[in-house]
Amino acid sequence: MHINGVKIEDTFAEAFGMWGSRLIVTGDDLGWARTAAEAATGFATSIIGCGCEAGTNDLAPGELTPDGRPGVAALVFTTSRKNMEAQLLQRVGQAVMTSATSACYDGLAAEEKVKVGGKLRYFGDGFQRSKLLDGRRLWRVPVMDGEFVVEESFGVVQAVGGGNFFMMADSLTAALAAAQAAVAAMRAVPGAIMPFPGGVVRSGSKVSSRYKGQHVSSNTPYCPTLRGQEDSALREGENAVLEIVVDGLSEAAVAEAMRAGIAAACLPGVTRISAGNYGGSLGRFHFALRELVGT
Amino acid sequence: MGCIACAALVLDGAGVTLARKESSSIPVEADSICPDRFVGLGPTEIAALPVYYGRRKVTLGDLFEVEGAGAANVTVSGDLKAVKKIGQGMSMGRVTVTGDVGPHLGASMTGGEIVVQGNAGDWVGAHMSGGRIVVQGDAGHFVGAAYSGEPRGVRGGTIIVGGNAGREVGARMRRGLIVVLGDTGEFAGAGMLAGSVFVGGRLGGRPGAGMKRGTIVAFGEASELLPTFRYACSYRPVFLRCYLQSLEAAGLIESPGLPDGEFRRYVGDMNSGGRGEVLVRDQSQ
């Protein structure tokens, strides 16, 4: 199968079950809201080293924030509910609460909850106040620019992490153009985020290493500079590879983001689109590339 | 804040209708006009439910024409100024009152909704713990207040008054929200333990006297506060926007623009621990 002359490989992306939460971060203006949300989702590229994977998402068209101010959604993914609580406590406490004018609300209608504002409230040193509105408890924590409003608890749902695809190109310029076009298209999909910087990862990994104690290492078969030294997965004329990893609150969100991204990435200079998997034995979710773009 | 918008709350289908047969100033204790009491009953059984007419025990059918069946929607019409306790203790369904209604409307209710297309007497929603009461006109004294001798009043739910309300709105309330779009009399939020009282018009004198916690918000002018309240700061309370957005989304208020202006925050009552607050919108904006 080809799209705009770009080959879509007959393979699949293998993804895993995760836990997801969605925060609505607001501020006096969109700039401050985005600053807070991006700070909270910074250094959250890979579950391996960051404790969670996270990114920002525009609000759905017509979606109002609880306080009516400009806002941004922040999606956070972890391997367990317990980790989610720990991550949200750290990230909301250290990055959202500290950001001027911010407030933070639960953006998921989920039955399962983890306590966040209910613990961060102690920062108020006894002067915190709560309000119960429409069944949701909001904490008002006194801070130096007024009050930090944070919801007592945040919903957590079973989610999907690790959807991915690779763009092989004849040059780095072409790979970057494809990746940026893909990320732009994928950002329009609600409930999905690309956790790596700019939505793109260049340092794909394999789960082995020649060094003791090093569990993952560079995805050497896809490193163009190693062609001739190592077994290479690259073909003649392929000089750069970029990967996009997708996490989503649902399988459908990941599938839709991948579909949109692959379609947008088929630009001149791109030779192939492929995906990473472990033979299908590890991950519960399989996203066949040709099925995605064929629908 | 603008005026009340209750078009969405008007009775929208079949149910029970009770029409007062004759006007009378003799008090009627009609706590049997309650959706919970109508469950599974036809018009004949509903008409047989007891009410007190003065000190005489009569039936609903003696005072009202009863039609229809079903507990979900109850409409009451006619001269109801002396009819007390409609919807008292209700937990479900909707009661629509066309015209003015007497005191203790929805007292101790735990759920459901009451809409009054007119004025209401004293003690609207006294001791309620859930549900919603909307009075499109004025309300009397003691809206959502605690009965004399009771330490705690409203423990949840929402009361919206489209017009003015009398004295002691939300006195000793423990939780919940009371919104008066017009003016209030003296002692709004007196002895509050928690919860919120919003006043769209003029906040009457001595608001929050003796309050321990809770929030009183004056969107219009406020009378001079007691000397046991201290000025804290002028700021933009974000949590207030959450309330107004929620009320607007529910069609309960029309807001020409959410108040993103400054509010003056006063803390008090220092005689009672000083953990309550009165927020007064800065009218200079």
Chai-1 contact restraints between the chains, C-beta under 6 A:
chainA,res_idxA,chainB,res_idxB,connection_type,confidence,min_distance_angstrom,max_distance_angstrom,comment,restraint_id
A,P66,B,C242,contact,1.0,0.0,6.0,A-B,restraint_1
A,D67,B,V238,contact,1.0,0.0,6.0,A-B,restraint_2
A,D67,B,R241,contact,1.0,0.0,6.0,A-B,restraint_3
A,D67,B,C242,contact,1.0,0.0,6.0,A-B,restraint_4
A,G68,B,R241,contact,1.0,0.0,6.0,A-B,restraint_5
A,G68,B,Q245,contact,1.0,0.0,6.0,A-B,restraint_6
A,G68,B,L258,contact,1.0,0.0,6.0,A-B,restraint_7
A,A103,B,V238,contact,1.0,0.0,6.0,A-B,restraint_8
A,K131,B,F239,contact,1.0,0.0,6.0,A-B,restraint_9
A,L133,B,C242,contact,1.0,0.0,6.0,A-B,restraint_10
A,L133,B,S246,contact,1.0,0.0,6.0,A-B,restraint_11
A,D134,B,S246,contact,1.0,0.0,6.0,A-B,restraint_12
A,L138,B,F239,contact,1.0,0.0,6.0,A-B,restraint_13
A,R140,B,F239,contact,1.0,0.0,6.0,A-B,restraint_14
A,G146,B,Y235,contact,1.0,0.0,6.0,A-B,restraint_15
A,V149,B,V238,contact,1.0,0.0,6.0,A-B,restraint_16
A,V149,B,F239,contact,1.0,0.0,6.0,A-B,restraint_17
